[in-house]
């Protein structure tokens, strides 16, 4: 057996652990999931688990990044560069809303992760790795903002990094809230789609010419 075969097995085992962890975390509160539960679902030993992850926290962080990559891929897939920068951003925002509706459990997981690990002290190495991931992989609105400034569909005074961050935090907060709670509506009925559309309109109008 050569090194290539061992490497393929190692990668396969890691992917199976992540997938098993993801299935369990989306079905149950990840705080209640144990290493033995992941090992049972992935059909691996505890020894194999700890060859890949030092702790359950490390696996939770990895699943969070896995879900965010899935979400970003869905959003960026609608970033059609044949339209104006303004239209690019609008298309991406509605793709994000569609993702949240289709993958409600993933949005709930992101919310629980942010709440739990934001409120509790966790491993500094994990927090640093996650922070780098957020900064490097989630600035996907910048290109569309740059294009909008250039094609004059967006205001010239916008700071792409700042505006991209504001858009990301606003929509993420909205979609997590919608995914995790029922609307306390009285009188005229307001749907989650109504709220999402209004917020998108406000954001787009605030950065448009």
Secondary structure by P-SEA (a helix, b strand, c coil): ccaaaaaaaaaaaaaaaaaaaaaaaaacccccccaaaaaaaacccaaaaaaccccaaaaaaaaaaaaaaaaaaaaaccccccccaaaaaaaaaaaaaaaaaacaaaaaaaaaaaaaaaaccccaaaaaaaaaaaacccccaaaaaaaaaaaccccccccaaaaaaaaaaaaaaaaaaaaccccccccccccaaaaaaaaaaaaaaaacc
